[in-house]
Amino acid sequence: MPGPGPLAGAKPTEPQVAFRRDELSVILSLYGRMVAAGEWRDYGISCLRDVAVFSVFRRTAEHPLYRIEKRPRLRDRQGQYSVIGMDGQILKRGHDLRTVLRVLERKLIRAVE
C-alpha cells in the first residue's frame, strides 16, 4: 500500500503580498545608486501575508537602515507605499512609489556633496 503523497498534510499556501517587477525595478535602481555612493551594502526582501518589505542595510547582519513597505490594504487610505527609518518612524507614505522614494534620494544628493 503506497504511503501518503509528498504534500500530505501540507497547508495550502496563504496569499502573500509581493512587489511587482516594475516596483522592484524602481527600488533596485535607487538601491544601485546608493551602493555606488557607498551608502548601502545589502538588502533583503520579505513577502508576508499583509505586507511586502524591502529592507536596506549599511552592513550585513545589522538592523535595516530603511524599510520600503507595500501594504495593499492602505491603498485607498494614506497610500500603500511607505519608507520607514531605523527607529520605526514613517519618513514618507503615499500612493506613488517613485514619489515615496524621493525621501531617500535626498539622502543620495547629500552623500555626493
Secondary structure as UniProt FT lines:
FT   TURN            6..9
FT   HELIX           21..36
FT   TURN            37..38
FT   STRAND          42..47
FT   STRAND          52..57
FT   TURN            60..61
FT   STRAND          66..70
FT   HELIX           72..74
FT   TURN            75..78
FT   STRAND          81..85
FT   TURN            86..87
FT   STRAND          90..94
FT   HELIX           97..112
//
